[in-house]
Amino acid sequence: MTHRENWKLRHERLHVKHRGHEAMHAEMVLILVATLLVAQVVLVQWKQRHTRSYNLMTLLQMWAMPLYFTIKLYWWRFLSMWGLFSLVTCFVIFRATRKPLSCHTPRMVYKWFLMVYKLSYAVGVVGYMAIMLTMFGFNVFFRVKAEDSMDVGVVMLFYGLYYGVMGRDFAEICSDYMASTIGYYNQGGIPSRTLTPDICAVCGQQILVDLDQEGLIEDTYQLSCNHIFHEFCIRGWCIVGKKQTCPYCNEKVDMKRMMNNPWEKTHMLYSQLLDWLRYLVAWQPIIIGIVHGINFSLGLE
């Protein structure tokens, strides 16, 4: 018996098993819809009233949920990549939370998360293209089975979206710690220290150096508030770390003015997709688990 015939047989048995239970199924659907509505209201209120704890719990669930399913389903390839990502990210967070902050730490943090961001974006795009090409039948030109090409596309798309979400969230944590450690402004928005014009507020190094001096030689970028930074530092601060304020004076940054590259506009849209997806992935298993618990307590199967 082929795989397709075996699937049809199981599908027919499932229909026979659930025949005559339409009323119970309708009740289960109502429970699902009601639970989703209540969960959305609770999550929105939690996010509005206690944003910090909500974001922290979302990140912890995003990090821990795949670990449970990978061990349960023996997805060792994902588990190995998850372990490598977690190990390097923990080291980066450890460096970002040290006091005093090393002058090389901000650049190391942004380099790591920018690399994760770009790799996840590329892997996600390749996975999406593989899915679309399979749906239009182009897999036959490469002599690849539709099931295999679709599996590869779905896996790559999941990898890209998952690590894109995780990278951005951990980058935000590092940004908060480094901003408080750098300490150029307080919670009231008033600078607590004076920044000399030749120092980058993100990395703490000189912006312009002479040929015989030790320092970073790269392009600079001036914000609308007239503060100047290393271009790599300020782009990492705004794009990867999701910060839309000046690191020194806390003035809002014009992101449209900064996104002068059409490819970077695509990255901005992708980052908005990741922001939406992180809430869906983090809380959906919890909501489904609650629905199953309610159905079980009511004797619905």
C-alpha positions, 0 to 999 in steps of 0.5 A: 500500500502506497503512502497516499493510499494509507493516508486515504484509509486513515482519513476514511476511518477518522470520518467513520469514527466521528460520524454522528457527533456533529453536536459535540463538534459544534460545542467544541468549536464554540469553546475554541472561539470563546477561548480565543476571544478571552485569551486575546482580551487578556493578552492585550490588557496584560501587554498594555498594563505590564509590558515588560513582564509580558514581553519577558514571558513571551520571549521565554515561551518562544525559547522553551516551546520548541525545546519541548516539541523537539525532544518529544518528536526527536527533531535532533537537527533543530535541537542542535541548531537551537543549542548552538544559537542559545549558547552563543546568545547567552554569551552575548547577553552576558557580555552586554550585561557586564559593568563596566561595559567594554567599548567593543561589546556593543559592536559585538552584540549588534554584529551577532544579531545582525548576522542572525537577522540577515541569515534568518531573512535569507533562509525564510525567503528561500523557504517561501520560494521553495513552497511557491515553486512546489505549488506551481509544479516547478519541482518536476524540473529539478526531479524532486518529489513534491512532498520533499520540496514542500517539506524543505520549504516549510522547514526553512521558512520556520527556521527563518521566522523562528530565529528572526523573532528570537534574534530581535527579541534578545537584541532588544534585551541587550539594547536595554541593558547597554543603554542603561549602562552607557547612561547618557539619558535617564527615564525622564529623557534628560541626559545624565552625562555630557557627550563630546562631539567626537564620541559615538554614544553607542560604542563609546569610541571616537567617530573620526580618527587620525591615521596614526590613531587607534579606532574604528574607520567607517561611515558616519550617520547624522540623525535629525537631532544632529548627533553623529554616530558610526553608521553601523552602530546607529543602524544596529541600534534602530533596526536590530534593537528596535530602538527608534530614539537617539541613544544620547538625547532620546529624541525619536528617529525618523526611520523613513529617512534612515531607510533610504535603501529599498532593500532595507525597506523590505527588511523593515516589512519583514521585521514587522512580520516577525513582531506579529508572528512572535505573539502568535507562536508564543501563546498559541500552544498555551491557548490550544492546551487550555481548550483541550483541558476544557474539552477534557473536563467536559467529556468532549473528545 
